[in-house]
Amino acid sequence: MRILLRGAAALATVVTVAALPGGAAALPRPGTATQAAQAAQTAQIPDGVTAGVAVFDRRTGTFTEQVDESARFRSASVVKLLLTLDFLWNRGPGYTIPGADRARLEPMLRGSDDKAANHYWSEYGGPAIVDRMSTRLGLRDTAPPPAGYEGYWGYTALSARDTVAIYRYILDKAPAPVRDFVMDNLRRSTRCASDRFDQHFGIAGSFDRPWAVKQGWSGEYAKGTCGASGAVAEAEPAAAPAAGVDLTRPALHTTGTVGADDRTIVAVLTLHPVGTSYGKAYTDLGRLTRSLNVPGGVRPAGAWFGTWGEFVNVRKGPATGDARVTQLPAGVEVLVGCQTRGQVVSVPPYTNEWWAYLPQYGGYISNIYISSPDNRLPNVPECGSPRP
């Protein structure tokens, strides 16, 4: 997702909301009274990754994970939650969102549309939005972009604990129409973001639905490959660390809720070594998220495998002539549900007739691109047969 100021398109539909008030691959483990003390032991942070983690169980009112929860990260597109809430604040009972604004807000929340964010940032005061929302929600670590970068909404400082506070406001204090509007759109998060980056990492890749997510990514990631065609990413401005917030290392964040009735709020903010590919960051964030104690979260069935190669196609069926669903981020780890024989694929000196079904994508990739010494993946059933 890019963070430069740009224009926005509009459509025509309406929605009614009430006024916002002023002020303010591990298995699930049961929570205990010492969650905070255990956090460093349960959250498995990959080598080279800097992370801020906060997991809050709304049913018990306790944190099950806290790791550097007050550390500040640049928000990337997670700040779009604040842009949305600021726009809706104190609009009055029965307020109807104009069609042009709904046409911006929905893609901004579902597909992380940057043009919409640019519009609200420029129209409603930019850094002043962050100041207003920090005061209204009582955020402790959130701050506007540093001096010299006021136009870059993605450089807003944010922590994991403040992210949890934002979701707790939406779920527990916001007027019901506002809560429903925001959360419904987050539940409809599209796999392919507006800039063609695959945004179903972290929470979306680690748990079965129901979940709702607002993701964030920022850095020198080369290309978005999601969907039928890819898109070259725009360059971000060169920046040095400022005000305690690293603006240089690639960032990847997953935030949202997991489980029935939005039981658990999850915020995982991460930075990766310079030069890290999107697929590597995607994989590392997924492994970290899967290690967390998330009450109500259900892990998807299947086995995780690494992949190799760039622009690996996911296809509707086990043949190269079948329609392409998307392309994988280079080197990303994938969940394999089953495997089947299909068209023989050759990448000299290798050939392979087996194809892996990826349930989270609804398609197949040739096993030749899966990091395994065997053509037929071990301990993975054939599609249509019982699991071993």
Secondary structure by P-SEA (a helix, b strand, c coil): cccccbbbbbbbbbcccccccccccccbbbbcccccccccccccccccccbbbbbbccccccccccccccccccccccaaaaaaaaaaccccccccccaaaaaaaaaaaacccaaaaaaaaaaccaaaaaaaaaaaaccccccccccccccccccbbbcaaaaaaaaaaacccccaaaaaaaaaaaaaccccccccccccccccccccccccbbbbbbccccccccccbbbbbbbccccccccccccccbbbbbbbcccccccbbbbbbbcccccccaaaaaaaaaaaaaacccccccccccccccccccccccccccccccccccccccbbbbbbcccccccccccccccccbbbbbcccccccccccccccccccccccccccccc
